[in-house]
Amino acid sequence: SGYAKCNLPKALNGNARVPIINETTIPKFFDSSRLEKSVSRNNTKLKLFSGTANPALSQEIAWYMGLELGKVSIKRFADGEIYVQLKESVRGCDVFLVQPTCTPTNENLMELLIMVDACRRASAKKVTAVIPYFGYARADRKTQGRESIAAKLVANLITEAGADRVLACDLHSGQSMGYFDIPVDHVYCQPVILDYLASKSISSEDLVVVSPDVGGVARARAFAKKLSDAPLAIVDKRRHGHNVAEVMNLIGDVKGKVAVMVDDIIDTAGTIVKGAALLHEEGAREVYACCTHAVFSPPAIERLSSGLLQEVIVTNTLPVAEKNYFPQLTILSVANLLGETIWRVHDDSSVSSIFL
Amino acid sequence: CNAADPYKFDGGNSAGFHLLTGDTVPASFSRTRLEDSIYQNTTRLRIFSGTANPILAQEISCYLGLDLGKIKIKRFADGEIYVQLQESVRGCDVFLVQPTCPPANENLMELLVMIDACRRASAKTITAVIPYFGYARADRKTQGRESIAAKLVANLITQSGADRVLACDLHSGQSMGYFDIPVDHVYGQPVILDYLASKAISSEDLVVVSPDVGGVARARAFAKKLSDAPLAIVDKRRHGHNVAEVMNLIGDVKGKVAIMVDDMIDTAGTISKGAALLHQEGAREVYACTTHAVFSPPAISRLSSGLFQEVIITNTIPLSEKNYFPQLTVLSVANLLGETIWRVHDDCSGAIEPFSTLGID
């Protein structure tokens, strides 16, 4: 059909619904003229490479952009050291390296740093680190004395390795952009989740948006505004002393409502599942959980599939192994969003207008 | 040392000013500190003040038993700032006390020139003591094509030669990460909490209120310290362009004493509208607590309009006497900052409980 040929990953099995957006459902601002335009760029200096952390996402991005992923050899020596060699020239190119620094965090981070360094030494004109999930993002402040601010350290390492720019999804705090002295494009994945929720036709009068902790209230509120100004509730979890069980309080009202819990990360799922139990006690009719980053450290899967949640809606910034699928899980793709952002960064056209 | 003259307010009503005297200094601020410091004739510790808040700097040096260092600061006709240290700082551990409050750019530039002067005068270490960090609210890009000015200021301070920063109640805790030099973050909260505890409001009557959704974590930390008081949040929304904003309260304050907590009060719009809502929702009394009293117009008229039982602030930013009003209480952070400076200088963390929980060791 005139598109550049690309190798799609094999169709995923299992119960999870993975609605990969194809050209018939691409929103208007992702119009197909982008695809047509990209085919005609035979001499493009744009190169897209993937690390080993999430190759399926990188492939989807390349497909959206009508490009082949660049060839790269990444291997580990017996002692664990990482070796990277670019298998094609990047001299004078605008290089985008797609690598979430998810678990195993330090391995994936080091791999990214070595890829950045390899591109720099190969005379790339510009190197952009595309980091769908930014590991150490939660280590963004000193909560007690004598701690590191590891998110800042990672920002320094990426910059020192030679990155000219960073493209990151849903950083844990907006302030983390300030840790970099190079430009950062912060991509919000909320629209992907909101589009999906809108398609479910939950009456806006039935909705309450819930923040599972006090730190995420601003995020939940921004989400609620986009959902027809839905009301807001907050789970306030406290420990009334050392070695005393924590007590959960709900601020706000969810009786008879559909509660949509919003967070940026689900890790062990303790916070969100305890919050969901509280919401049921407080009379919520249904509870949904939405988050961008599905870290899913043990025992997250058991907790999330225990029946407390009507649906768990995540994106594919991190890969979720098929063995971890469960019936309530829905995985949305951010590939088109990232692909569009990469095009605009490369073209030097506006990125923020994607989110208007 | 020459202690500042006690604050005076002409017109009969006096602001409830609670400068901690020797008799009320907590045990952890023991007098031996003062005695020790007098005997250290060879101390390498120097404290200088910029022009933004000399009274606070004087209080700090009084706490430490030191004289403020002599410094000449003047402005040329064209507005350029001139600084000359009037005593040697060679090999010294220098602390420069300067909040970057309005006029923010003037006070910031003055601080940068002071830092540069100390560096060129062979100071051993230079610490910028910034009780109020201007541009702190510019800590993120809320839309595309904006600066992160708080990060820019951090870069400027570092580049001018500061080795360390001591700051009060930064707007977000993450802002410490903007610096590549050590930052000691001092919270004004304990000073306010001590004062509230002395008012003996029954903890069963208390509700701590965050005036916006961004400050919930701060209010919650405050509530925990107030016998785990319950929490409420003012959620202010605008339901479309050019439509008046609508206020909602999440939580319950009926019959309660509501304590609104924020890190700063600027024009006081948010906190006044929030207080009005709390009264509508049945709060018996409303208090406002904040560390930084920026008080840009029309803050004074809003705060003194009768919505607040009391407005409790600290002296990180100087407040001119003409802006005093009957409900105002000004607490001092001088002893807190003085103690922190002493420990930074001494490279001491100490296990004294009040400070080990402040994250400054």
Chai-1 contact restraints between the chains, C-beta under 6 A:
chainA,res_idxA,chainB,res_idxB,connection_type,confidence,min_distance_angstrom,max_distance_angstrom,comment,restraint_id
A,D140,B,Q174,contact,1.0,0.0,6.0,A-B,restraint_1
A,R141,B,G173,contact,1.0,0.0,6.0,A-B,restraint_2
A,R141,B,Q174,contact,1.0,0.0,6.0,A-B,restraint_3
A,K142,B,M176,contact,1.0,0.0,6.0,A-B,restraint_4
A,Q144,B,G359,contact,1.0,0.0,6.0,A-B,restraint_5
A,G145,B,G359,contact,1.0,0.0,6.0,A-B,restraint_6
A,G145,B,D361,contact,1.0,0.0,6.0,A-B,restraint_7
A,I149,B,G177,contact,1.0,0.0,6.0,A-B,restraint_8
A,K152,B,G177,contact,1.0,0.0,6.0,A-B,restraint_9
A,S173,B,Q174,contact,1.0,0.0,6.0,A-B,restraint_10
A,G174,B,R140,contact,1.0,0.0,6.0,A-B,restraint_11
A,Q175,B,D139,contact,1.0,0.0,6.0,A-B,restraint_12
A,Q175,B,R140,contact,1.0,0.0,6.0,A-B,restraint_13
A,Q175,B,S172,contact,1.0,0.0,6.0,A-B,restraint_14
A,Q175,B,Q174,contact,1.0,0.0,6.0,A-B,restraint_15
A,M177,B,K141,contact,1.0,0.0,6.0,A-B,restraint_16
A,G178,B,I148,contact,1.0,0.0,6.0,A-B,restraint_17
A,G178,B,K151,contact,1.0,0.0,6.0,A-B,restraint_18
A,G178,B,Y178,contact,1.0,0.0,6.0,A-B,restraint_19
A,Y179,B,G177,contact,1.0,0.0,6.0,A-B,restraint_20
A,V214,B,V216,contact,1.0,0.0,6.0,A-B,restraint_21
A,V214,B,A217,contact,1.0,0.0,6.0,A-B,restraint_22
A,V214,B,R220,contact,1.0,0.0,6.0,A-B,restraint_23
A,G215,B,A217,contact,1.0,0.0,6.0,A-B,restraint_24
A,V217,B,V213,contact,1.0,0.0,6.0,A-B,restraint_25
A,V217,B,V216,contact,1.0,0.0,6.0,A-B,restraint_26
A,A218,B,V213,contact,1.0,0.0,6.0,A-B,restraint_27
A,A218,B,G214,contact,1.0,0.0,6.0,A-B,restraint_28
A,R221,B,V213,contact,1.0,0.0,6.0,A-B,restraint_29
A,L232,B,D235,contact,1.0,0.0,6.0,A-B,restraint_30
A,D236,B,L231,contact,1.0,0.0,6.0,A-B,restraint_31
A,I251,B,I250,contact,1.0,0.0,6.0,A-B,restraint_32
A,I251,B,G251,contact,1.0,0.0,6.0,A-B,restraint_33
A,G252,B,I250,contact,1.0,0.0,6.0,A-B,restraint_34
A,S352,B,G144,contact,1.0,0.0,6.0,A-B,restraint_35
